[in-house]
């Protein structure tokens, strides 16, 4: 039996830029062997696409809802998504 696969867009608002949030999510994704990307948005939020086994995605989402110690997450949105075209997890340019 294989794990179901899940792909989600995670959008985090609050004090989430300049606190290592993208590095934190990149390490979490690599630890859980997930695919996708993370980027800062010009509205001060952080957005990520994460894809992989459902339980691993749930673990990533749990970490993203809190962030690194210096972050202050004020609002958190999840949306189902298509999986990324490429394997691996990367940081994208800010949008």
FILOPA-171501 format. One record per atom (N, C-alpha, C): x, y, z; atom name; residue number from 1; residue in one letter. Coordinates in Angstrom, 1 decimal. Atoms other than C-alpha are relative to their C-alpha. Last residue first. Layout:
N
<atom x="X" y="Y" z="Z" atomo="CA" num="NUM" residuo="a"/>
...
//
This chain:
95
<atom x="1.0" y="-0.4" z="1.0" atomo="N" num="95" residuo="x"/>
<atom x="6.6" y="37.9" z="-6.2" atomo="CA" num="95" residuo="x"/>
<atom x="-0.8" y="1.1" z="0.6" atomo="C" num="95" residuo="x"/>
<atom x="1.2" y="-0.6" z="-0.6" atomo="N" num="94" residuo="x"/>
<atom x="9.8" y="37.0" z="-4.5" atomo="CA" num="94" residuo="x"/>
<atom x="-0.9" y="0.4" z="-1.1" atomo="C" num="94" residuo="x"/>
<atom x="-0.1" y="-1.4" z="-0.2" atomo="N" num="93" residuo="x"/>
<atom x="12.2" y="34.7" z="-6.4" atomo="CA" num="93" residuo="x"/>
<atom x="-1.3" y="0.6" z="0.6" atomo="C" num="93" residuo="x"/>
<atom x="0.2" y="-0.8" z="1.2" atomo="N" num="92" residuo="x"/>
<atom x="11.7" y="31.0" z="-5.9" atomo="CA" num="92" residuo="x"/>
<atom x="0.2" y="1.5" z="0.3" atomo="C" num="92" residuo="x"/>
<atom x="0.5" y="-1.3" z="-0.3" atomo="N" num="91" residuo="x"/>
<atom x="13.2" y="28.8" z="-3.2" atomo="CA" num="91" residuo="x"/>
<atom x="-0.1" y="0.8" z="-1.3" atomo="C" num="91" residuo="x"/>
<atom x="-0.9" y="-1.1" z="0.3" atomo="N" num="90" residuo="x"/>
<atom x="13.4" y="25.2" z="-4.1" atomo="CA" num="90" residuo="x"/>
<atom x="-0.6" y="1.3" z="0.4" atomo="C" num="90" residuo="x"/>
<atom x="0.6" y="-1.2" z="-0.6" atomo="N" num="89" residuo="x"/>
<atom x="12.1" y="21.8" z="-3.2" atomo="CA" num="89" residuo="x"/>
<atom x="0.9" y="1.1" z="-0.2" atomo="C" num="89" residuo="x"/>
<atom x="-0.9" y="-0.8" z="-0.9" atomo="N" num="88" residuo="x"/>
<atom x="12.8" y="18.7" z="-5.3" atomo="CA" num="88" residuo="x"/>
<atom x="-0.8" y="1.2" z="0.5" atomo="C" num="88" residuo="x"/>
<atom x="-0.3" y="0.6" z="-1.3" atomo="N" num="87" residuo="x"/>
<atom x="11.0" y="17.2" z="-8.3" atomo="CA" num="87" residuo="x"/>
<atom x="0.9" y="0.9" z="0.8" atomo="C" num="87" residuo="x"/>
<atom x="-1.3" y="0.5" z="-0.2" atomo="N" num="86" residuo="x"/>
<atom x="9.7" y="19.4" z="-11.1" atomo="CA" num="86" residuo="x"/>
<atom x="0.1" y="-0.6" z="1.4" atomo="C" num="86" residuo="x"/>
<atom x="-0.4" y="0.7" z="1.2" atomo="N" num="85" residuo="x"/>
<atom x="6.2" y="20.0" z="-12.5" atomo="CA" num="85" residuo="x"/>
<atom x="1.4" y="-0.7" z="0.3" atomo="C" num="85" residuo="x"/>
<atom x="-1.0" y="-0.7" z="0.8" atomo="N" num="84" residuo="x"/>
<atom x="4.8" y="20.9" z="-9.1" atomo="CA" num="84" residuo="x"/>
<atom x="0.5" y="-0.8" z="-1.2" atomo="C" num="84" residuo="x"/>
<atom x="-1.4" y="0.2" z="-0.4" atomo="N" num="83" residuo="x"/>
<atom x="1.7" y="19.0" z="-7.9" atomo="CA" num="83" residuo="x"/>
<atom x="0.9" y="0.8" z="-0.9" atomo="C" num="83" residuo="x"/>
<atom x="-0.7" y="1.0" z="0.9" atomo="N" num="82" residuo="x"/>
<atom x="-1.7" y="20.5" z="-8.7" atomo="CA" num="82" residuo="x"/>
<atom x="1.4" y="-0.1" z="0.5" atomo="C" num="82" residuo="x"/>
<atom x="-0.7" y="-0.5" z="1.2" atomo="N" num="81" residuo="x"/>
<atom x="-3.3" y="22.4" z="-5.8" atomo="CA" num="81" residuo="x"/>
<atom x="0.5" y="-1.2" z="-0.8" atomo="C" num="81" residuo="x"/>
<atom x="-0.5" y="1.2" z="0.8" atomo="N" num="80" residuo="x"/>
<atom x="-5.5" y="22.1" z="-2.7" atomo="CA" num="80" residuo="x"/>
<atom x="0.6" y="0.6" z="-1.3" atomo="C" num="80" residuo="x"/>
<atom x="0.9" y="0.2" z="1.2" atomo="N" num="79" residuo="x"/>
<atom x="-5.7" y="25.4" z="-0.8" atomo="CA" num="79" residuo="x"/>
<atom x="0.6" y="-1.2" z="-0.7" atomo="C" num="79" residuo="x"/>
<atom x="-0.4" y="1.2" z="0.8" atomo="N" num="78" residuo="x"/>
<atom x="-4.4" y="26.1" z="2.7" atomo="CA" num="78" residuo="x"/>
<atom x="-1.0" y="-0.1" z="-1.1" atomo="C" num="78" residuo="x"/>
<atom x="0.9" y="0.6" z="0.9" atomo="N" num="77" residuo="x"/>
<atom x="-4.5" y="29.5" z="4.5" atomo="CA" num="77" residuo="x"/>
<atom x="0.5" y="-1.2" z="-0.7" atomo="C" num="77" residuo="x"/>
<atom x="-0.5" y="1.1" z="0.6" atomo="N" num="76" residuo="x"/>
<atom x="-2.8" y="30.8" z="7.7" atomo="CA" num="76" residuo="x"/>
<atom x="-1.1" y="-0.6" z="-1.0" atomo="C" num="76" residuo="x"/>
<atom x="1.1" y="0.5" z="0.9" atomo="N" num="75" residuo="x"/>
<atom x="-3.2" y="34.1" z="9.4" atomo="CA" num="75" residuo="x"/>
<atom x="0.6" y="-1.1" z="-0.8" atomo="C" num="75" residuo="x"/>
<atom x="1.3" y="-0.6" z="-0.3" atomo="N" num="74" residuo="x"/>
<atom x="-1.2" y="35.8" z="12.2" atomo="CA" num="74" residuo="x"/>
<atom x="-1.2" y="-0.7" z="-0.7" atomo="C" num="74" residuo="x"/>
<atom x="1.0" y="0.3" z="1.0" atomo="N" num="73" residuo="x"/>
<atom x="2.0" y="33.7" z="12.3" atomo="CA" num="73" residuo="x"/>
<atom x="-1.4" y="0.6" z="0.4" atomo="C" num="73" residuo="x"/>
<atom x="1.3" y="-0.1" z="-0.6" atomo="N" num="72" residuo="x"/>
<atom x="4.6" y="35.4" z="14.4" atomo="CA" num="72" residuo="x"/>
<atom x="-1.1" y="-0.2" z="-1.1" atomo="C" num="72" residuo="x"/>
<atom x="1.2" y="-0.3" z="0.8" atomo="N" num="71" residuo="x"/>
<atom x="8.1" y="34.4" z="13.3" atomo="CA" num="71" residuo="x"/>
<atom x="-1.2" y="0.1" z="0.9" atomo="C" num="71" residuo="x"/>
<atom x="0.2" y="-1.5" z="0.1" atomo="N" num="70" residuo="x"/>
<atom x="11.2" y="34.6" z="15.5" atomo="CA" num="70" residuo="x"/>
<atom x="-1.3" y="0.4" z="-0.7" atomo="C" num="70" residuo="x"/>
<atom x="0.3" y="-0.7" z="-1.3" atomo="N" num="69" residuo="x"/>
<atom x="10.9" y="30.9" z="16.7" atomo="CA" num="69" residuo="x"/>
<atom x="-0.2" y="1.5" z="-0.1" atomo="C" num="69" residuo="x"/>
<atom x="-1.2" y="-0.1" z="-0.9" atomo="N" num="68" residuo="x"/>
<atom x="10.6" y="29.5" z="13.2" atomo="CA" num="68" residuo="x"/>
<atom x="-0.3" y="0.8" z="1.2" atomo="C" num="68" residuo="x"/>
<atom x="-1.2" y="-0.7" z="0.5" atomo="N" num="67" residuo="x"/>
<atom x="7.2" y="28.9" z="11.7" atomo="CA" num="67" residuo="x"/>
<atom x="1.1" y="-0.1" z="1.0" atomo="C" num="67" residuo="x"/>
<atom x="-0.7" y="-0.6" z="-1.2" atomo="N" num="66" residuo="x"/>
<atom x="4.0" y="27.9" z="13.6" atomo="CA" num="66" residuo="x"/>
<atom x="1.2" y="0.9" z="-0.5" atomo="C" num="66" residuo="x"/>
<atom x="1.0" y="-0.8" z="-0.7" atomo="N" num="65" residuo="x"/>
<atom x="1.5" y="27.1" z="10.8" atomo="CA" num="65" residuo="x"/>
<atom x="0.6" y="0.7" z="1.2" atomo="C" num="65" residuo="x"/>
<atom x="0.2" y="-1.3" z="0.7" atomo="N" num="64" residuo="x"/>
<atom x="4.4" y="26.1" z="8.6" atomo="CA" num="64" residuo="x"/>
<atom x="-1.0" y="0.8" z="0.8" atomo="C" num="64" residuo="x"/>
<atom x="-1.2" y="-0.9" z="-0.2" atomo="N" num="63" residuo="x"/>
<atom x="5.4" y="23.3" z="11.0" atomo="CA" num="63" residuo="x"/>
<atom x="-0.2" y="1.4" z="-0.5" atomo="C" num="63" residuo="x"/>
<atom x="-0.1" y="-0.3" z="-1.4" atomo="N" num="62" residuo="x"/>
<atom x="1.9" y="21.8" z="11.0" atomo="CA" num="62" residuo="x"/>
<atom x="1.2" y="0.9" z="0.4" atomo="C" num="62" residuo="x"/>
<atom x="1.0" y="-1.1" z="-0.3" atomo="N" num="61" residuo="x"/>
<atom x="1.7" y="22.2" z="7.3" atomo="CA" num="61" residuo="x"/>
<atom x="0.0" y="0.3" z="1.4" atomo="C" num="61" residuo="x"/>
<atom x="-0.5" y="-1.2" z="0.5" atomo="N" num="60" residuo="x"/>
<atom x="5.0" y="20.2" z="6.9" atomo="CA" num="60" residuo="x"/>
<atom x="-1.0" y="1.2" z="0.3" atomo="C" num="60" residuo="x"/>
<atom x="-1.0" y="-0.4" z="-1.0" atomo="N" num="59" residuo="x"/>
<atom x="3.6" y="17.4" z="9.1" atomo="CA" num="59" residuo="x"/>
<atom x="0.6" y="1.4" z="-0.4" atomo="C" num="59" residuo="x"/>
<atom x="0.7" y="-0.4" z="-1.2" atomo="N" num="58" residuo="x"/>
<atom x="0.4" y="17.3" z="7.0" atomo="CA" num="58" residuo="x"/>
<atom x="1.1" y="0.4" z="1.1" atomo="C" num="58" residuo="x"/>
<atom x="0.5" y="-1.4" z="0.3" atomo="N" num="57" residuo="x"/>
<atom x="2.5" y="17.2" z="3.8" atomo="CA" num="57" residuo="x"/>
<atom x="-0.7" y="0.5" z="1.3" atomo="C" num="57" residuo="x"/>
<atom x="-1.1" y="-0.9" z="0.0" atomo="N" num="56" residuo="x"/>
<atom x="4.4" y="14.2" z="5.2" atomo="CA" num="56" residuo="x"/>
<atom x="-0.4" y="1.4" z="-0.2" atomo="C" num="56" residuo="x"/>
<atom x="-0.5" y="-0.2" z="-1.4" atomo="N" num="55" residuo="x"/>
<atom x="1.2" y="12.4" z="6.2" atomo="CA" num="55" residuo="x"/>
<atom x="1.2" y="0.9" z="0.0" atomo="C" num="55" residuo="x"/>
<atom x="0.9" y="-0.8" z="-0.8" atomo="N" num="54" residuo="x"/>
<atom x="-0.3" y="13.0" z="2.7" atomo="CA" num="54" residuo="x"/>
<atom x="0.5" y="0.3" z="1.4" atomo="C" num="54" residuo="x"/>
<atom x="0.9" y="0.9" z="-0.8" atomo="N" num="53" residuo="x"/>
<atom x="2.7" y="11.7" z="0.8" atomo="CA" num="53" residuo="x"/>
<atom x="-0.8" y="0.8" z="1.0" atomo="C" num="53" residuo="x"/>
<atom x="-0.6" y="1.3" z="-0.4" atomo="N" num="52" residuo="x"/>
<atom x="4.1" y="14.4" z="-1.4" atomo="CA" num="52" residuo="x"/>
<atom x="-1.0" y="-0.8" z="0.7" atomo="C" num="52" residuo="x"/>
<atom x="0.7" y="1.2" z="0.6" atomo="N" num="51" residuo="x"/>
<atom x="3.5" y="18.0" z="-2.6" atomo="CA" num="51" residuo="x"/>
<atom x="0.8" y="-1.2" z="0.4" atomo="C" num="51" residuo="x"/>
<atom x="-0.6" y="1.2" z="-0.5" atomo="N" num="50" residuo="x"/>
<atom x="4.2" y="21.5" z="-1.2" atomo="CA" num="50" residuo="x"/>
<atom x="-0.8" y="-1.3" z="-0.5" atomo="C" num="50" residuo="x"/>
<atom x="0.7" y="1.2" z="0.6" atomo="N" num="49" residuo="x"/>
<atom x="3.6" y="24.8" z="-2.8" atomo="CA" num="49" residuo="x"/>
<atom x="0.7" y="-1.2" z="0.5" atomo="C" num="49" residuo="x"/>
<atom x="-0.7" y="1.2" z="0.4" atomo="N" num="48" residuo="x"/>
<atom x="4.7" y="27.7" z="-0.6" atomo="CA" num="48" residuo="x"/>
<atom x="-1.0" y="-1.0" z="-0.7" atomo="C" num="48" residuo="x"/>
<atom x="0.8" y="0.9" z="0.7" atomo="N" num="47" residuo="x"/>
<atom x="3.7" y="31.3" z="0.0" atomo="CA" num="47" residuo="x"/>
<atom x="0.8" y="-1.2" z="-0.3" atomo="C" num="47" residuo="x"/>
<atom x="-0.8" y="1.1" z="0.6" atomo="N" num="46" residuo="x"/>
<atom x="5.2" y="33.7" z="2.5" atomo="CA" num="46" residuo="x"/>
<atom x="-1.0" y="-1.0" z="-0.6" atomo="C" num="46" residuo="x"/>
<atom x="0.3" y="1.4" z="-0.3" atomo="N" num="45" residuo="x"/>
<atom x="3.5" y="37.0" z="3.3" atomo="CA" num="45" residuo="x"/>
<atom x="1.0" y="-0.9" z="-0.6" atomo="C" num="45" residuo="x"/>
<atom x="-0.6" y="0.4" z="-1.3" atomo="N" num="44" residuo="x"/>
<atom x="4.8" y="40.6" z="3.4" atomo="CA" num="44" residuo="x"/>
<atom x="-0.3" y="-1.4" z="0.4" atomo="C" num="44" residuo="x"/>
<atom x="0.9" y="-0.5" z="-1.0" atomo="N" num="43" residuo="x"/>
<atom x="2.5" y="41.9" z="0.6" atomo="CA" num="43" residuo="x"/>
<atom x="0.5" y="-0.4" z="1.4" atomo="C" num="43" residuo="x"/>
<atom x="-0.2" y="-1.4" z="-0.2" atomo="N" num="42" residuo="x"/>
<atom x="5.3" y="41.6" z="-1.9" atomo="CA" num="42" residuo="x"/>
<atom x="-0.9" y="0.6" z="1.0" atomo="C" num="42" residuo="x"/>
<atom x="0.9" y="-0.8" z="0.8" atomo="N" num="41" residuo="x"/>
<atom x="5.3" y="37.8" z="-1.6" atomo="CA" num="41" residuo="x"/>
<atom x="0.1" y="1.5" z="0.4" atomo="C" num="41" residuo="x"/>
<atom x="0.6" y="-1.1" z="-0.6" atomo="N" num="40" residuo="x"/>
<atom x="8.1" y="35.7" z="-0.3" atomo="CA" num="40" residuo="x"/>
<atom x="-0.9" y="0.7" z="-1.0" atomo="C" num="40" residuo="x"/>
<atom x="-0.4" y="-1.4" z="0.4" atomo="N" num="39" residuo="x"/>
<atom x="8.7" y="32.4" z="-1.9" atomo="CA" num="39" residuo="x"/>
<atom x="-0.6" y="1.0" z="0.9" atomo="C" num="39" residuo="x"/>
<atom x="0.4" y="-1.0" z="-1.0" atomo="N" num="38" residuo="x"/>
<atom x="8.6" y="28.6" z="-1.3" atomo="CA" num="38" residuo="x"/>
<atom x="0.5" y="1.4" z="-0.5" atomo="C" num="38" residuo="x"/>
<atom x="-0.8" y="-1.3" z="0.0" atomo="N" num="37" residuo="x"/>
<atom x="8.8" y="25.7" z="-3.7" atomo="CA" num="37" residuo="x"/>
<atom x="-0.6" y="0.9" z="1.1" atomo="C" num="37" residuo="x"/>
<atom x="0.7" y="-1.3" z="0.0" atomo="N" num="36" residuo="x"/>
<atom x="7.6" y="22.2" z="-4.3" atomo="CA" num="36" residuo="x"/>
<atom x="0.9" y="1.1" z="0.0" atomo="C" num="36" residuo="x"/>
<atom x="-0.3" y="-0.9" z="1.2" atomo="N" num="35" residuo="x"/>
<atom x="8.5" y="18.6" z="-3.7" atomo="CA" num="35" residuo="x"/>
<atom x="-0.7" y="1.3" z="0.1" atomo="C" num="35" residuo="x"/>
<atom x="1.1" y="-0.6" z="0.7" atomo="N" num="34" residuo="x"/>
<atom x="8.6" y="16.8" z="-0.3" atomo="CA" num="34" residuo="x"/>
<atom x="0.5" y="0.8" z="-1.2" atomo="C" num="34" residuo="x"/>
<atom x="-0.2" y="0.4" z="1.4" atomo="N" num="33" residuo="x"/>
<atom x="11.3" y="14.5" z="1.1" atomo="CA" num="33" residuo="x"/>
<atom x="-1.2" y="0.4" z="-0.8" atomo="C" num="33" residuo="x"/>
<atom x="1.1" y="0.8" z="0.3" atomo="N" num="32" residuo="x"/>
<atom x="10.1" y="15.1" z="4.7" atomo="CA" num="32" residuo="x"/>
<atom x="0.0" y="-0.5" z="-1.4" atomo="C" num="32" residuo="x"/>
<atom x="0.1" y="1.0" z="-1.0" atomo="N" num="31" residuo="x"/>
<atom x="13.4" y="16.5" z="5.8" atomo="CA" num="31" residuo="x"/>
<atom x="-1.1" y="-1.0" z="-0.3" atomo="C" num="31" residuo="x"/>
<atom x="-1.1" y="0.9" z="0.3" atomo="N" num="30" residuo="x"/>
<atom x="13.8" y="18.4" z="2.5" atomo="CA" num="30" residuo="x"/>
<atom x="-0.1" y="-1.2" z="1.0" atomo="C" num="30" residuo="x"/>
<atom x="0.3" y="0.7" z="1.2" atomo="N" num="29" residuo="x"/>
<atom x="10.4" y="20.0" z="3.1" atomo="CA" num="29" residuo="x"/>
<atom x="1.0" y="-1.0" z="-0.4" atomo="C" num="29" residuo="x"/>
<atom x="1.1" y="0.9" z="-0.3" atomo="N" num="28" residuo="x"/>
<atom x="11.1" y="20.9" z="6.7" atomo="CA" num="28" residuo="x"/>
<atom x="-0.3" y="-0.8" z="-1.2" atomo="C" num="28" residuo="x"/>
<atom x="-0.5" y="1.2" z="-0.8" atomo="N" num="27" residuo="x"/>
<atom x="14.5" y="22.3" z="5.7" atomo="CA" num="27" residuo="x"/>
<atom x="-1.1" y="-1.0" z="0.3" atomo="C" num="27" residuo="x"/>
<atom x="-0.8" y="0.8" z="0.9" atomo="N" num="26" residuo="x"/>
<atom x="12.9" y="24.4" z="2.9" atomo="CA" num="26" residuo="x"/>
<atom x="0.6" y="-1.2" z="0.8" atomo="C" num="26" residuo="x"/>
<atom x="0.9" y="0.8" z="0.8" atomo="N" num="25" residuo="x"/>
<atom x="10.2" y="25.6" z="5.3" atomo="CA" num="25" residuo="x"/>
<atom x="0.8" y="-0.9" z="-1.0" atomo="C" num="25" residuo="x"/>
<atom x="0.7" y="0.9" z="-0.9" atomo="N" num="24" residuo="x"/>
<atom x="12.7" y="26.9" z="7.9" atomo="CA" num="24" residuo="x"/>
<atom x="-0.8" y="-1.0" z="-0.8" atomo="C" num="24" residuo="x"/>
<atom x="-1.0" y="1.0" z="-0.3" atomo="N" num="23" residuo="x"/>
<atom x="14.9" y="28.5" z="5.1" atomo="CA" num="23" residuo="x"/>
<atom x="-0.7" y="-1.1" z="0.9" atomo="C" num="23" residuo="x"/>
<atom x="-0.2" y="0.8" z="1.2" atomo="N" num="22" residuo="x"/>
<atom x="11.8" y="30.3" z="3.8" atomo="CA" num="22" residuo="x"/>
<atom x="1.0" y="-1.1" z="0.3" atomo="C" num="22" residuo="x"/>
<atom x="1.1" y="0.8" z="0.3" atomo="N" num="21" residuo="x"/>
<atom x="10.8" y="31.4" z="7.3" atomo="CA" num="21" residuo="x"/>
<atom x="0.2" y="-0.9" z="-1.2" atomo="C" num="21" residuo="x"/>
<atom x="-0.4" y="1.3" z="0.4" atomo="N" num="20" residuo="x"/>
<atom x="14.2" y="32.7" z="8.3" atomo="CA" num="20" residuo="x"/>
<atom x="-1.1" y="-1.0" z="-0.4" atomo="C" num="20" residuo="x"/>
<atom x="-0.1" y="0.8" z="-1.2" atomo="N" num="19" residuo="x"/>
<atom x="12.9" y="35.7" z="10.2" atomo="CA" num="19" residuo="x"/>
<atom x="0.5" y="-1.4" z="-0.3" atomo="C" num="19" residuo="x"/>
<atom x="-1.2" y="-0.4" z="-0.8" atomo="N" num="18" residuo="x"/>
<atom x="13.2" y="38.4" z="7.6" atomo="CA" num="18" residuo="x"/>
<atom x="0.2" y="-0.7" z="1.2" atomo="C" num="18" residuo="x"/>
<atom x="-1.1" y="-0.3" z="0.8" atomo="N" num="17" residuo="x"/>
<atom x="9.6" y="37.8" z="6.4" atomo="CA" num="17" residuo="x"/>
<atom x="1.2" y="0.5" z="0.8" atomo="C" num="17" residuo="x"/>
<atom x="-0.5" y="1.2" z="0.6" atomo="N" num="16" residuo="x"/>
<atom x="7.0" y="36.0" z="8.5" atomo="CA" num="16" residuo="x"/>
<atom x="1.1" y="0.2" z="-1.0" atomo="C" num="16" residuo="x"/>
<atom x="-1.4" y="-0.4" z="0.0" atomo="N" num="15" residuo="x"/>
<atom x="5.6" y="38.6" z="10.9" atomo="CA" num="15" residuo="x"/>
<atom x="0.8" y="-1.2" z="-0.5" atomo="C" num="15" residuo="x"/>
<atom x="-0.4" y="-0.5" z="-1.3" atomo="N" num="14" residuo="x"/>
<atom x="2.0" y="37.9" z="9.9" atomo="CA" num="14" residuo="x"/>
<atom x="1.4" y="0.5" z="-0.1" atomo="C" num="14" residuo="x"/>
<atom x="-0.1" y="-1.5" z="-0.2" atomo="N" num="13" residuo="x"/>
<atom x="0.7" y="36.0" z="6.9" atomo="CA" num="13" residuo="x"/>
<atom x="0.3" y="0.3" z="1.4" atomo="C" num="13" residuo="x"/>
<atom x="-0.2" y="-0.4" z="-1.4" atomo="N" num="12" residuo="x"/>
<atom x="1.2" y="32.4" z="5.7" atomo="CA" num="12" residuo="x"/>
<atom x="0.2" y="1.5" z="0.1" atomo="C" num="12" residuo="x"/>
<atom x="-0.2" y="-1.5" z="0.1" atomo="N" num="11" residuo="x"/>
<atom x="-0.1" y="31.0" z="2.4" atomo="CA" num="11" residuo="x"/>
<atom x="0.0" y="0.5" z="1.5" atomo="C" num="11" residuo="x"/>
<atom x="0.0" y="-0.5" z="-1.3" atomo="N" num="10" residuo="x"/>
<atom x="0.3" y="27.2" z="1.9" atomo="CA" num="10" residuo="x"/>
<atom x="0.3" y="1.5" z="0.0" atomo="C" num="10" residuo="x"/>
<atom x="-0.6" y="-1.3" z="-0.1" atomo="N" num="9" residuo="x"/>
<atom x="-0.6" y="25.9" z="-1.5" atomo="CA" num="9" residuo="x"/>
<atom x="-0.2" y="0.4" z="1.4" atomo="C" num="9" residuo="x"/>
<atom x="0.7" y="-1.2" z="-0.6" atomo="N" num="8" residuo="x"/>
<atom x="-1.3" y="22.2" z="-1.3" atomo="CA" num="8" residuo="x"/>
<atom x="0.8" y="1.3" z="-0.2" atomo="C" num="8" residuo="x"/>
<atom x="-0.7" y="-1.2" z="0.4" atomo="N" num="7" residuo="x"/>
<atom x="-0.4" y="18.9" z="-3.1" atomo="CA" num="7" residuo="x"/>
<atom x="-0.9" y="1.2" z="0.5" atomo="C" num="7" residuo="x"/>
<atom x="0.8" y="-1.3" z="-0.2" atomo="N" num="6" residuo="x"/>
<atom x="-1.4" y="15.6" z="-1.5" atomo="CA" num="6" residuo="x"/>
<atom x="0.9" y="1.1" z="-0.5" atomo="C" num="6" residuo="x"/>
<atom x="-0.8" y="-1.2" z="0.3" atomo="N" num="5" residuo="x"/>
<atom x="-0.3" y="12.0" z="-2.5" atomo="CA" num="5" residuo="x"/>
<atom x="-0.9" y="1.3" z="0.2" atomo="C" num="5" residuo="x"/>
<atom x="0.6" y="-0.9" z="0.9" atomo="N" num="4" residuo="x"/>
<atom x="-1.9" y="9.0" z="-0.9" atomo="CA" num="4" residuo="x"/>
<atom x="0.9" y="1.2" z="-0.2" atomo="C" num="4" residuo="x"/>
<atom x="0.6" y="-1.1" z="-0.6" atomo="N" num="3" residuo="x"/>
<atom x="0.6" y="6.7" z="0.8" atomo="CA" num="3" residuo="x"/>
<atom x="-0.8" y="0.8" z="-1.1" atomo="C" num="3" residuo="x"/>
<atom x="-0.7" y="-1.2" z="0.0" atomo="N" num="2" residuo="x"/>
<atom x="1.3" y="3.4" z="-0.9" atomo="CA" num="2" residuo="x"/>
<atom x="-0.8" y="1.2" z="0.6" atomo="C" num="2" residuo="x"/>
<atom x="0.8" y="-1.2" z="0.0" atomo="N" num="1" residuo="x"/>
<atom x="0.0" y="0.0" z="0.0" atomo="CA" num="1" residuo="x"/>
<atom x="0.9" y="1.2" z="0.0" atomo="C" num="1" residuo="x"/>
//
